[in-house]
């Protein structure tokens, strides 16, 4: 077990951000996609106790240690994926949504996702004309080892390449689009199965939205230098 | 003293078409709450869509069978008010000193007005955003609370051309909402454009300090032997005094098989 307690004071009415000192793990069980190894998950619990009151709030989430990389392969023009340094042959399935009346239950998600794993797939691509999938969807992808390619809400047909050509500049309210995108990222970002955010389907989002998405989804520069020595840790912490 | 934590509000909901309800949200949640599934009120599916509730109550046939979808009036022909619905429920919650209550909607399609015990709050437009309301100060002292939500369809539901096509007339693309609902080559148009409280509704009890959206990041070195876990969280002190906090993080391996932790 890893247990750490930090003490801090929060001023009245304040909304603050706090980062724990990093927790060190030696050879933790890694999370692997379906067919490559175990989907080892840890349970991370954060609680806050307030002096004179007791436990004030708690939060918990499954977490998988894994490193997912991808880049466009010059030779084929296709996107190559690696998980924990191992190249992976993607066997993916398209996903729109589970039910047209949005009857989305935990049971339904478990059945749908396990079905994909049983078909020996290791990735599900959530199409841009569907939903930003729900935490339950990702929970079962974490458990069954299905990487998730999640598109934002832009499709070629509706945004500038369809018949009739319409909405070449995407939705009317770009700020609203980015507000929804930021909130969706916060909702889903801790899931081990989340492999790739994609601007849209068969279409690049309008430039301002695309640049915002690229900038805000960039990995923190301190986490970029994967195999630096210890000193990376210093400036990180 | 209410227990710390989240409670899902996923049962006991009623729904009614907005045009069939003469009174407003303030009366619905104070003097004239609906008493049960008597017309124009019906049992509602929450989380779910307006059409999901209408199918459950057999007001419309299930659009998945045969050509039933053709018998359900499309929002383009009926107008948005036809699929603008009230959803109503009650919940019990009695807080003690220094406790706070949030009402959370994980997703609404497409915008809504919320009334709780006569107080009105607006949920702005957008299908893919969470709404979090601090309702501590408007709870009933006796613990019995009345909640009504008026849910509006997307602003641009569009019209389905006679020849159909991918995404209909593409009007839905003007909103930040799912685009398949005007129909595609693999699905007929969804008549209500998936309007509704389509994801989790919950109330969450906290003490004076609340944890918000923790972010977990791992960095892996030396061939995945040396691994660090970074955890960042937002904290909000809802009280009017300085909160001295102990912030704890605990990481435990998920137990496999029949191993149990004593």
Interface residues (C-beta under 8 A of the other chain):
Chain A: X1 X2 X3 X4 X5 X6 X7 X8 X9 X10 X11 X12 X13 X14 X15 X16 X17 X18 X19 X20 X22 X23 X24 X25 X26 X27 X28 X29 X30 X40 X41 X42 X43 X44 X45 X46 X47 X48 X49 X50 X51 X52 X53 X54 X55 X56 X57 X58 X59 X61 X62 X63 X65 X66 X67 X84 X85 X96 X97 X100 X101 X102 X103 X104 X128 X129 X130 X131 X132 X134 X153 X155 X157 X158 X159 X162 X163 X164 X166 X167 X170 X171 X172 X173 X176 X177 X179 X180 X181 X183 X184 X186 X187 X189 X190 X220 X223 X226 X227 X228 X233 X236
Chain B: X4 X5 X45 X47 X48 X49 X51 X52 X55 X63 X64 X98 X106 X107 X125 X126 X127 X128 X129 X130 X165 X166 X167 X169 X170 X171 X172 X173 X174 X175 X176 X177 X178 X179 X180 X184 X186 X187 X190 X194 X196 X198 X199 X206 X207 X208 X209 X210 X211 X212 X213 X214 X215 X216 X217 X218 X219 X220 X221 X222 X223 X224 X225 X226 X227 X228 X229 X230 X231 X232 X233 X234 X235 X236 X237 X238 X239 X240 X241 X242 X243 X244 X245 X246 X247 X248 X249 X250 X251 X252 X253 X254
